[in-house]
Amino acid sequence: MIFYFLESKYRKRTEHYIQQYTDYELITILGEGSYGVAYLLQHRKTKEQAVLKRLKANQLKPTSKQRFIQEMTLLQELQHLPVPKFIASGFIGDAPYFLMSFVDGYTFEKAIFEQQQTYSINDTISITKDLLYFVQQLHEKNIVHRDLRIPNVLVADDGLHIIDFGLATNIDAYFNLHGVKNPKKAPHPVSDLYAVGHFMLFLLYSIYEPQAKKSTTWQQELQLPVALQHYIERLLTIKTPFQNASEALQALQQLRVYSEH
Ligand SMILES: Nc1ncnc2c1ncn2[C@@H]1O[C@H](COP(=O)(O)OP(=O)(O)OP(=O)(O)O)[C@@H](O)[C@H]1O
């Protein structure tokens, strides 16, 4: 309850801050997660849009602040990649924030669940190649994103953009994958490859028509060409995992699927 009041106080404070101390107008709240709030702003003169991301009031403990600052630092290190452009940072009261460019596009979550967009096998493969190309470059910088979910991958006119580096971290070269059942949070390349596997399944399920007979697994439901199923199983570590993103990308480039849904 106390955090509810604190957060509403921070909302007002943020609105006041934007009005008084920035060159932007507040347009709307774009999204709110468990740890941050993203505001859409518009520059008063240039009319360019930007996003202000602020740490939420219930997350003002040192560990969350540190994570937030790390997210911002990583974003600045990755400016050569298709990520939002870093503009500025500061504090609103005790809450750190940063300002970044607005990606004028839509997330895959929105495309699939709100716009009912469908993705064929070929579409999925082509989009995944772009995503893996990004992942490959990210891993070359020794960073894993660890949250490559459909709400964090956006499509704009100039291609894919990746947001939300809140869980990103440096790759731990000594991390032992042995015995790790769910590699989602591993500080290891396999974490992003695993997420790419799930990303592909979300796209492929967009063309799935539920059958009367109850199926149990995605393999049974989707009935994908064998090579593609095998490929996704490797991403999901059900079969021998790929060593790294380059190997996964190369394998996808060589993948031949003969049946098209
Ligand atoms: N630079 C941006 N351009 C366009 N939209 C953005 C941008 N940054 C954030 N958004 C939108 O705001 C939403 C929330 O942003 P973000 O995922 O960074 O916040 P979060 O608090 O970390 O959320 P979560 O806890 O759900 O991961 C995103 O899903 C996206 O729709």
Ligand as a Chemical Component Dictionary entry (heavy atoms), coordinates in Angstrom:
data_LIG
# 
_chem_comp.id                   LIG 
_chem_comp.type                 NON-POLYMER 
_chem_comp.pdbx_formal_charge   0 
_chem_comp.three_letter_code    LIG 
# 
loop_
_chem_comp_atom.comp_id 
_chem_comp_atom.atom_id 
_chem_comp_atom.alt_atom_id 
_chem_comp_atom.type_symbol 
_chem_comp_atom.charge 
_chem_comp_atom.model_Cartn_x 
_chem_comp_atom.model_Cartn_y 
_chem_comp_atom.model_Cartn_z 
_chem_comp_atom.pdbx_ordinal 
LIG N1  N1  N 0 12.889 3.119  -26.854 1  
LIG C1  C1  C 0 11.637 2.656  -26.944 2  
LIG N2  N2  N 0 10.945 2.851  -28.089 3  
LIG C2  C2  C 0 9.674  2.413  -28.205 4  
LIG N3  N3  N 0 9.003  1.784  -27.231 5  
LIG C3  C3  C 0 9.643  1.563  -26.071 6  
LIG C4  C4  C 0 10.986 1.975  -25.871 7  
LIG N4  N4  N 0 11.362 1.625  -24.612 8  
LIG C5  C5  C 0 10.295 1.031  -24.055 9  
LIG N5  N5  N 0 9.256  0.982  -24.925 10 
LIG C6  C6  C 0 7.913  0.424  -24.668 11 
LIG O1  O1  O 0 7.669  0.452  -23.255 12 
LIG C7  C7  C 0 7.488  -0.881 -22.768 13 
LIG C8  C8  C 0 8.185  -1.013 -21.404 14 
LIG O2  O2  O 0 9.586  -0.772 -21.553 15 
LIG P1  P1  P 0 10.694 -1.713 -20.904 16 
LIG O3  O3  O 0 10.478 -3.138 -21.366 17 
LIG O4  O4  O 0 12.031 -1.139 -21.168 18 
LIG O5  O5  O 0 10.304 -1.541 -19.362 19 
LIG P2  P2  P 0 10.423 -2.555 -18.144 20 
LIG O6  O6  O 0 9.961  -1.807 -16.957 21 
LIG O7  O7  O 0 11.800 -3.131 -18.101 22 
LIG O8  O8  O 0 9.360  -3.652 -18.513 23 
LIG P3  P3  P 0 9.356  -5.187 -18.061 24 
LIG O9  O9  O 0 9.541  -5.213 -16.564 25 
LIG O10 O10 O 0 7.979  -5.638 -18.540 26 
LIG O11 O11 O 0 10.472 -5.857 -18.820 27 
LIG C9  C9  C 0 8.045  -1.806 -23.843 28 
LIG O12 O12 O 0 7.413  -3.060 -23.901 29 
LIG C10 C10 C 0 7.789  -1.003 -25.127 30 
LIG O13 O13 O 0 6.471  -1.239 -25.567 31 
# 
loop_
_chem_comp_bond.comp_id 
_chem_comp_bond.atom_id_1 
_chem_comp_bond.atom_id_2 
_chem_comp_bond.value_order 
_chem_comp_bond.pdbx_ordinal 
LIG N1  C1  SING 1  
LIG C1  N2  SING 2  
LIG C1  C4  DOUB 3  
LIG N2  C2  DOUB 4  
LIG C2  N3  SING 5  
LIG N3  C3  DOUB 6  
LIG C3  C4  SING 7  
LIG C3  N5  SING 8  
LIG C4  N4  SING 9  
LIG N4  C5  DOUB 10 
LIG C5  N5  SING 11 
LIG N5  C6  SING 12 
LIG C6  O1  SING 13 
LIG C6  C10 SING 14 
LIG O1  C7  SING 15 
LIG C7  C8  SING 16 
LIG C7  C9  SING 17 
LIG C8  O2  SING 18 
LIG O2  P1  SING 19 
LIG P1  O3  DOUB 20 
LIG P1  O4  SING 21 
LIG P1  O5  SING 22 
LIG O5  P2  SING 23 
LIG P2  O6  DOUB 24 
LIG P2  O7  SING 25 
LIG P2  O8  SING 26 
LIG O8  P3  SING 27 
LIG P3  O9  DOUB 28 
LIG P3  O10 SING 29 
LIG P3  O11 SING 30 
LIG C9  O12 SING 31 
LIG C9  C10 SING 32 
LIG C10 O13 SING 33 
# 
